[in-house]
């Protein structure tokens, strides 16, 4: 099955967290040795906001429910020139105003 691409664009100003996974061994006299922890040690985490009209919010929510936090999809990272990044959405809480629904999503890059 091919992966779907998220068709909605996030609000400007989303944040991207990059923290290398590593192991640190501490020895006597303050000596440390650091090594990468496994393969693919620099996966990104995104905090993105989507402001969607009410008539589309059901479709957005269904897209997230369909993937259920375990099935990956593609997200277009505009900060990387529109590169498609394979992610899962770990949570997608929403707040509702008079005309729009705002989703504050957490994406984690996967391989």
C-alpha positions in Angstrom: 0.0 0.0 0.0 1.4 3.4 -0.9 1.6 6.1 1.6 -0.8 9.0 1.5 0.4 12.7 1.5 -1.2 15.1 4.0 -3.0 17.6 1.6 -3.3 20.4 4.2 -0.6 23.1 4.7 0.4 24.0 8.3 0.3 27.5 9.7 3.6 29.4 9.4 6.0 29.3 12.4 5.9 25.5 13.2 8.8 24.1 15.2 11.2 21.3 14.4 13.1 19.5 17.1 16.3 17.7 16.1 18.2 15.8 18.9 20.7 13.1 18.0 20.2 9.8 19.8 23.5 8.9 21.4 24.9 6.9 24.3 27.4 8.5 26.7 29.8 6.4 28.8 31.3 8.2 31.8 34.7 7.1 33.0 36.9 8.4 35.9 38.5 11.8 35.9 35.6 13.3 33.9 36.4 11.4 30.7 33.5 10.6 28.4 33.0 8.6 25.3 30.0 9.3 23.1 28.6 7.0 20.3 25.5 7.1 18.1 22.7 5.0 19.4 21.6 2.8 16.5 21.0 3.8 12.9 18.9 6.8 11.8 20.0 8.7 14.9 18.7 12.2 13.8 15.0 11.9 13.3 12.9 15.1 13.5 9.9 15.9 15.6 7.4 18.6 14.4 4.9 20.7 16.3 2.6 22.0 13.7 -0.7 23.9 13.7 -3.4 23.5 11.1 -6.3 26.1 11.0 -9.1 24.5 9.0 -12.6 25.6 8.1 -15.3 23.6 9.9 -16.5 21.9 6.6 -13.0 20.4 6.1 -12.2 19.6 9.7 -14.0 16.3 9.7 -11.9 15.2 6.7 -8.7 16.3 8.5 -9.7 14.4 11.7 -10.6 11.3 9.7 -7.2 11.4 7.9 -5.5 11.4 11.3 -7.8 8.8 12.8 -7.2 6.5 9.8 -3.5 6.6 10.5 -4.1 6.1 14.2 -0.6 7.2 15.4 0.9 4.0 14.0 0.6 4.3 10.2 2.9 6.7 8.4 2.1 9.3 5.9 4.0 12.1 4.0 4.1 15.6 5.3 5.5 18.4 3.1 8.1 20.3 5.1 8.2 23.8 3.6 11.3 24.7 5.6 13.2 22.0 3.6 11.9 23.4 0.3 8.8 21.3 0.2 10.6 18.0 0.9 8.2 15.1 1.7 9.0 13.7 5.2 7.6 10.3 6.3 5.9 10.9 9.7 3.4 9.6 12.2 1.0 11.8 14.1 1.2 11.0 17.8 -1.5 13.5 18.9 -3.9 16.0 17.3 -5.9 17.9 19.8 -8.2 20.5 18.5 -9.8 23.8 19.5 -12.9 25.1 17.9 -13.8 28.7 17.1 -16.8 30.2 15.3 -15.5 29.5 11.8 -12.4 27.3 12.1 -11.0 24.3 13.9 -7.4 24.5 15.0 -5.4 21.2 15.3 -2.1 21.3 17.2 -0.4 18.2 15.9 2.8 16.4 17.0 4.6 14.6 14.1 7.5 12.2 14.5 9.7 11.3 11.5 9.9 7.6 10.9 12.0 5.5 8.5 
